Amino acid sequence: MSGHRFFPELKTSRLKLRNVNSDDTDFIYKLFSNEKVCEFLYDEEIFTKKEEAIEFIEWNSNPEKKEHNRWILVKKDNNEQIGTCGYDLWDRTNNIAEIGYDLWYEFWGRGYMKEALIAAIENGFSKMNLNRINAYVALHNKNSLKLLEGLGFKNEGIYREAFV
């Protein structure tokens, strides 16, 4: 897909990251209706109807124009969808954006999200000209905190009552 200047398809050794589309409805619904996956996603209610997955895809469609995106993480070896990541709240004046991500629980602990985030972060700095990337993590989500620290993120404190 040409025309994706800021949010192109990305490739890693095991993954392809492509922008979400209507073919992903079933996967998005499965992902965001799963309590284990959603335990630490504080900015979204757990999905209870397929329409919510359709709305999520619609919200993330046309990312170049809307200036936020969601990539689907697809395993190269079998085309299986395993998670998503992407950017929100892109402040182009100050070159800051927020990155978010989620992974189907059967793939936790295998380095897939680290691989995907390295590519997404590199894209943020090189294509989006970011000089700061924020990530908000639930305090009890130790694995996510460890992942971000391993990628060079600094814990700048607790954002109290932000999503109450």
C-alpha positions in Angstrom: 0.0 0.0 0.0 1.7 3.2 -1.1 0.5 6.4 0.4 1.3 5.3 4.0 4.0 7.8 4.6 3.7 7.8 8.4 2.3 4.4 9.0 3.7 2.0 6.4 3.7 -1.8 6.7 6.6 -2.8 8.9 8.5 -6.1 8.9 10.5 -7.8 11.6 12.2 -11.2 11.6 9.0 -13.0 12.6 6.2 -10.5 12.1 4.5 -8.3 9.6 2.8 -5.1 11.0 0.0 -3.9 8.7 -2.7 -1.4 9.3 -5.9 -2.9 10.6 -8.7 -3.4 8.1 -12.2 -4.9 8.0 -10.8 -8.4 7.5 -9.6 -8.2 11.1 -13.1 -7.8 12.7 -13.2 -11.3 14.2 -9.7 -11.1 15.6 -10.2 -7.6 17.1 -13.4 -8.8 18.7 -11.7 -12.0 20.1 -8.8 -9.9 21.4 -10.7 -7.1 23.1 -13.5 -9.3 24.5 -11.0 -11.5 26.3 -10.7 -10.7 30.0 -7.1 -12.0 30.2 -6.0 -9.7 27.4 -8.0 -6.7 28.7 -7.1 -7.0 32.3 -4.6 -4.1 32.1 -6.2 -2.1 29.2 -7.5 0.8 31.4 -8.6 3.1 28.5 -11.1 0.6 26.9 -14.1 -1.2 28.2 -14.1 -4.9 27.3 -15.9 -5.6 24.1 -19.3 -7.3 24.4 -20.5 -7.0 20.8 -19.0 -7.4 17.3 -20.1 -3.8 16.5 -17.4 -2.5 18.9 -14.7 -4.3 16.8 -16.1 -2.7 13.7 -16.0 0.7 15.4 -12.4 0.1 16.5 -11.4 -0.7 12.9 -13.3 2.3 11.6 -11.6 4.6 14.2 -8.2 3.4 13.0 -9.0 3.4 9.3 -7.3 6.1 7.1 -4.5 6.6 9.5 -2.6 9.1 7.4 -5.5 11.6 7.6 -6.5 10.9 11.2 -2.9 10.8 12.5 -3.3 7.7 14.6 -3.1 4.1 13.7 -3.2 0.5 14.7 -1.1 -2.2 13.2 -2.1 -5.8 13.3 0.8 -8.1 14.3 0.8 -11.0 11.8 3.1 -14.0 12.1 5.0 -14.3 8.8 5.2 -18.1 8.9 1.4 -18.7 9.0 -0.3 -15.3 8.7 -1.8 -15.7 12.2 -3.0 -12.4 13.8 -1.6 -12.3 17.3 -2.0 -8.7 18.5 -1.9 -5.0 17.7 0.1 -1.9 18.4 -0.1 1.7 17.2 0.1 5.4 17.9 -2.5 7.8 19.4 -2.5 11.4 20.5 0.1 12.5 18.0 1.1 16.1 18.9 2.8 17.2 15.7 3.8 20.6 17.1 5.8 19.0 19.9 6.6 15.7 18.1 5.1 13.5 20.9 2.8 10.5 20.5 1.5 7.8 22.7 2.1 4.1 21.9 -0.3 1.3 22.8 -0.2 -2.4 22.3 -1.9 -5.7 23.2 -1.1 -9.3 22.5 -3.2 -12.5 22.5 -2.3 -14.3 25.8 -1.0 -17.5 24.1 1.9 -15.5 22.7 2.9 -13.7 25.9 6.5 -14.1 26.9 7.9 -15.0 23.5 9.4 -11.7 22.5 6.8 -10.9 19.8 5.7 -7.5 21.3 9.3 -6.4 21.9 10.0 -7.2 18.2 6.9 -5.3 17.1 7.6 -2.3 19.3 11.2 -1.9 18.2 9.9 -1.6 14.6 7.0 0.7 15.6 9.3 3.0 17.7 11.9 3.1 14.9 9.0 4.2 12.6 7.9 6.8 15.1 11.4 8.4 15.2 12.2 8.1 11.5 8.8 8.5 9.7 6.8 10.6 12.2 9.7 12.7 13.4 8.9 12.0 17.1 11.3 13.0 19.8 9.2 11.6 22.6 7.0 8.5 22.8 4.7 8.0 25.9 3.2 4.8 27.1 0.8 4.4 29.9 0.9 1.1 31.8 -1.3 -0.3 34.6 0.8 -0.4 37.8 0.3 -4.2 38.2 1.3 -5.0 34.7 4.8 -6.0 35.6 5.5 -7.7 32.2 4.6 -4.6 30.3 6.7 -2.4 32.6 9.7 -4.7 32.1 9.2 -4.7 28.3 9.1 -0.9 28.2 12.1 -0.5 30.5 14.0 -3.0 28.2 13.2 -0.7 25.3 14.7 2.3 27.1 11.5 3.9 28.4 11.9 5.7 31.7 9.2 5.5 34.4 8.3 9.1 35.0 5.8 8.5 37.8 2.2 7.6 38.5 -0.6 9.2 36.6 -3.1 9.2 39.4 -6.8 8.8 38.7 -6.4 9.5 35.0 -8.8 6.8 33.9 -11.2 6.5 36.8 
